[in-house]
Amino acid sequence: MKDYDIGYIAGVFDLFHIGHLNLVRKAKEKCNYLIVGVLTDDLVLHFKGNPPYIPFEERLEIMGAIKFVDKAVPVTLDSIDKMAAWELYKFDCLFSGDDYVNNESWIIDKKRLNQVGSDIQFFPYTKSTSSTQIKKAMER
């Protein structure tokens, strides 16, 4: 028996690597149905200041093809807010890497999600590989 029925993760998932795979694998171990939100190119540009290396449509297709992912969906300006995403997908738990565990906005979001019967669960961040490390290696 898994802890949750519906789980949700959102991310850029640019330059897909083992950290991304670990995150979706661990999330799927905790839920029956895993929805993965993939940020659109415009949203990535807005928040990070640079476009992703891999176009949105390809990142969405990659995430949808992973056996741990039941459904891959776009994350737009309308669904970037965690409560807006909950309204769309009614997930029982939002999963994330633990690099956000002490982030003040995530603490507030956890309280808000708890009020509607949902939760946030953090998994250990994979320190060996990250998109930032890959990008730095590509720039050498």
C-alpha positions as CSV (number, residue, x, y, z in Angstrom):
1,M,0.0,0.0,0.0
2,K,1.4,3.4,-1.0
3,D,1.2,6.5,1.2
4,Y,-0.7,8.6,-1.4
5,D,-3.1,8.1,-4.3
6,I,-2.0,11.1,-6.5
7,G,1.4,12.7,-6.4
8,Y,2.7,15.7,-8.2
9,I,6.1,17.1,-9.0
10,A,6.9,20.2,-11.0
11,G,10.2,21.3,-12.6
12,V,12.2,22.4,-15.6
13,F,13.8,19.0,-16.2
14,D,16.3,20.5,-18.6
15,L,19.3,18.3,-19.4
16,F,17.6,15.2,-17.8
17,H,20.0,13.5,-15.4
18,I,20.1,10.9,-12.6
19,G,18.9,13.5,-10.0
20,H,15.7,13.9,-12.0
21,L,15.3,10.2,-12.3
22,N,15.8,9.7,-8.6
23,L,13.2,12.2,-7.8
24,V,10.5,10.7,-10.0
25,R,11.4,7.2,-8.9
26,K,11.1,8.1,-5.2
27,A,7.9,9.9,-5.8
28,K,6.4,7.0,-7.6
29,E,7.3,4.7,-4.7
30,K,5.1,6.9,-2.5
31,C,2.0,7.3,-4.8
32,N,-0.2,5.3,-7.1
33,Y,-0.4,7.9,-9.8
34,L,2.3,10.4,-10.5
35,I,1.7,13.7,-12.4
36,V,4.8,15.6,-13.5
37,G,4.5,19.3,-14.4
38,V,7.1,20.6,-16.9
39,L,7.7,24.4,-16.9
40,T,7.2,26.0,-20.3
41,D,10.1,27.7,-22.0
42,D,8.6,31.2,-21.3
43,L,8.2,30.4,-17.6
44,V,11.8,29.2,-17.4
45,L,13.1,32.3,-19.1
46,H,10.9,34.4,-16.7
47,F,12.2,32.8,-13.5
48,K,15.8,31.8,-14.5
49,G,16.7,34.6,-17.0
50,N,17.8,32.1,-19.6
51,P,15.8,29.7,-21.8
52,P,16.3,26.0,-21.3
53,Y,18.7,24.0,-23.5
54,I,16.0,21.5,-24.4
55,P,12.7,22.9,-25.8
56,F,9.5,22.5,-23.8
57,E,7.8,20.0,-26.1
58,E,10.9,17.7,-25.9
59,R,11.2,18.0,-22.1
60,L,7.5,17.2,-21.8
61,E,7.8,14.1,-24.1
62,I,10.9,12.9,-22.2
63,M,9.1,13.1,-18.8
64,G,6.0,11.4,-20.2
65,A,8.0,8.5,-21.5
66,I,9.6,7.7,-18.1
67,K,8.0,4.6,-16.6
68,F,7.6,6.2,-13.2
69,V,5.5,9.0,-14.7
70,D,1.8,8.4,-15.3
71,K,1.1,11.8,-16.8
72,A,3.3,14.8,-17.9
73,V,1.6,18.2,-18.0
74,P,2.6,21.7,-18.9
75,V,3.3,24.2,-16.1
76,T,2.3,27.7,-17.2
77,L,2.0,31.1,-15.4
78,D,-1.6,30.0,-14.4
79,S,-0.4,26.7,-12.8
80,I,3.0,27.6,-11.3
81,D,1.4,28.4,-7.9
82,K,1.2,25.2,-5.9
83,M,-2.4,25.8,-4.9
84,A,-3.4,26.5,-8.5
85,A,-1.7,23.2,-9.4
86,W,-3.6,21.5,-6.6
87,E,-6.9,22.9,-7.9
88,L,-6.1,21.4,-11.3
89,Y,-4.9,18.0,-10.2
90,K,-6.1,17.4,-6.6
91,F,-2.9,15.7,-5.6
92,D,-2.5,14.2,-2.2
93,C,1.2,15.1,-2.0
94,L,3.6,17.4,-3.8
95,F,7.1,16.0,-4.0
96,S,10.3,18.0,-4.2
97,G,14.0,17.8,-3.6
98,D,15.1,18.8,-0.2
99,D,17.0,21.9,-1.5
100,Y,13.6,23.7,-0.8
101,V,12.9,22.2,2.7
102,N,13.7,25.4,4.6
103,N,12.5,27.8,2.0
104,E,10.0,30.2,3.6
105,S,7.6,30.2,0.6
106,W,7.6,26.4,0.6
107,I,6.8,26.3,4.4
108,I,3.9,28.6,3.7
109,D,2.8,26.4,0.7
110,K,3.0,23.3,2.9
111,K,0.6,24.9,5.5
112,R,-1.8,25.9,2.7
113,L,-1.7,22.5,1.1
114,N,-2.2,20.9,4.5
115,Q,-5.5,22.9,4.9
116,V,-6.9,21.1,1.9
117,G,-5.7,17.7,2.9
118,S,-2.6,17.6,0.8
119,D,1.0,17.5,1.9
120,I,4.6,18.2,0.7
121,Q,7.3,15.6,1.0
122,F,11.0,16.3,0.4
123,F,13.5,13.8,-0.9
124,P,17.3,14.1,-0.6
125,Y,18.8,16.1,-3.3
126,T,21.2,14.1,-5.6
127,K,24.5,15.9,-5.0
128,S,26.5,14.0,-7.6
129,T,24.8,15.5,-10.7
130,S,22.8,18.6,-11.3
131,S,21.7,20.6,-14.4
132,T,23.9,23.4,-13.1
133,Q,26.9,21.1,-13.0
134,I,26.2,19.9,-16.5
135,K,25.8,23.4,-17.9
136,K,29.1,24.5,-16.3
137,A,30.8,21.4,-17.9
138,M,29.3,22.3,-21.3
139,E,30.7,25.9,-21.1
140,R,34.3,24.7,-20.6
